[in-house]
């Protein structure tokens, strides 16, 4: 599992949008939210559900979420989208 984050300067009143899947290790942010972890740390988090890893990478790149959890297999896609390279060449940068 890899965690990606766009440049965010979160303050107590800021809303941070976090991508989540339903299940697997990606459910940890939902548990943290239910347990009050974010509020205790002065963060307001909006969970944005996505269905697939490529959708999560696209959401991070487009800015529709600031925090995303990507499976290692989707990291080359994220890098290729941010670098403008095909996924097979993204790690040679």
Secondary structure as GFF3:
##gff-version 3
##sequence-region A 1 93
A	DSSP	beta_strand	2	5	.	.	.	ID=ss1
A	DSSP	beta_strand	15	20	.	.	.	ID=ss2
A	DSSP	three_ten_helix	24	27	.	.	.	ID=ss3
A	DSSP	alpha_helix	28	34	.	.	.	ID=ss4
A	DSSP	alpha_helix	37	40	.	.	.	ID=ss5
A	DSSP	beta_strand	44	49	.	.	.	ID=ss6
A	DSSP	alpha_helix	53	62	.	.	.	ID=ss7
A	DSSP	beta_strand	67	70	.	.	.	ID=ss8
A	DSSP	alpha_helix	72	83	.	.	.	ID=ss9
A	DSSP	three_ten_helix	87	92	.	.	.	ID=ss10
###
